[in-house]
Amino acid sequence: MAEKRGLATDARGVRSFYFTAGLAEATMAVFLACCLLPHWFSEIAIGFSLVCLYTALSRVILARASFRD
């Protein structure tokens, strides 16, 4: 989609695929927290799912703004 619209960037180096920054990149830390604090699993899982939902929604909004005709 970016190529069709002539969008390009070299801010993160030359690549064919780019990820936008998000809050949900701490998956290993969450997994470690679940292992170390199993009695907090539900709270950690709910918190992480909310972070993932926020990240997904923000990426959809960013994509809609970037690729608006």
C-alpha positions in Angstrom: 0.0 0.0 0.0 2.8 2.4 0.8 4.5 1.7 -2.5 1.3 2.4 -4.4 1.0 5.8 -2.7 4.7 6.6 -3.1 5.4 6.6 0.6 9.0 5.8 1.7 11.2 6.3 4.7 14.8 5.5 5.7 14.2 6.4 9.4 14.7 2.7 10.5 17.1 1.6 7.8 16.5 0.0 4.5 13.9 -2.8 4.8 11.0 -4.2 2.9 8.7 -4.4 5.9 8.3 -2.0 8.8 6.6 -2.3 12.2 5.2 0.7 14.0 6.2 1.1 17.6 3.8 -0.2 20.2 3.4 -1.0 23.8 2.9 -4.7 23.4 6.6 -5.5 22.5 7.3 -6.6 26.1 5.9 -10.1 25.6 8.9 -11.8 27.1 8.7 -9.6 30.2 5.0 -10.4 30.6 5.8 -14.2 30.2 8.5 -13.9 32.8 6.2 -12.0 35.2 3.6 -14.7 34.8 6.2 -17.4 35.6 7.5 -15.6 38.6 4.2 -14.4 40.0 1.7 -17.1 39.1 -0.8 -15.9 41.7 -1.0 -12.6 39.7 -1.6 -14.4 36.4 -5.1 -13.1 35.9 -4.2 -9.5 36.6 -1.1 -9.7 34.4 -3.1 -11.3 31.5 -5.9 -8.8 31.7 -3.4 -5.9 31.8 -1.5 -7.3 28.9 -4.6 -7.9 26.9 -5.7 -4.3 27.4 -2.2 -3.1 26.3 -2.5 -5.3 23.2 -6.0 -3.9 22.4 -4.7 -0.3 22.8 -1.7 -1.1 20.5 -3.9 -2.7 17.9 -6.4 0.2 17.9 -3.7 2.8 17.7 -2.1 1.0 14.7 -5.4 0.8 12.9 -5.9 4.5 13.5 -2.4 5.3 12.3 -2.9 3.1 9.1 -6.2 4.8 8.3 -4.6 8.3 8.7 -1.5 7.3 6.6 -3.4 5.6 3.8 -6.4 8.0 3.6 -7.1 8.8 -0.1 
